[in-house]
Amino acid sequence: MHSGSIKGTKPIAALWDDEVICGFGRLGKDFGANAMDMKPDMMVFAKALSSAYVPVSAAVISGEFAEAIEGAASDMGVFGHGYTYSGHPLGCAVAHKVLEFYERDRIFEHAETVGAYLQSRLQEYASHPLVGEVSGMGMIGALELVANRADKTPFEGMVRCRCPGWSRHPPRLLRLLPHSYRGRRHQ
């Protein structure tokens, strides 16, 4: 038995999707997983679920996982779990209303349009002498700022970040996450 398994169960591999940054329209679809054509077994999301008005988050599992939990619970007893503020009425009410706004105002469709506009405007910097690379998708973009475009030499004195999240993106990137999808409509 390897670590992370429970006696009498088979080890599994699952795709766990963190939608905290990429969900709720930021990539032009309801979830980043759909924008990337992924089929996750589990998803987590937070801030955008309430438009950051109140602290709320959620974890979602596939039907297959739910059935596995229900099956094990029928053999072993209730699968009881919870946290102090799980299902708090305020968070649930705000999340419910925000989801209504997303649907009513077609926020995801608008984000897809604005995201395409943002990406086209970012590409205007691709040949700038201080830009090593332009990348992004939807409402998320990055410009790699460099002293020498040819070999992507960073500026002198650039501080290197040793954060795990920066492993794929060096600390010389300018990240763009527009605060709001609403505002001027772009054609």
ABEGO torsion letter per residue (X at the ends): XBBGBBBGBBBBBBBBBBAAAABGGAAGBABAAAAAGBBBABBBBBAAAAGGABBBBBBBBBAAAAAAAAAAAAAAEBBBBEBAABGBAAAAAAAAAAAAAAAAAGAAAAAAAAAAAAAAAAAAAAABAABABBBEBEABBBBBBBABAAAGBBBBGBBBBABAAAAABBAABBBBBBABABEBBBX
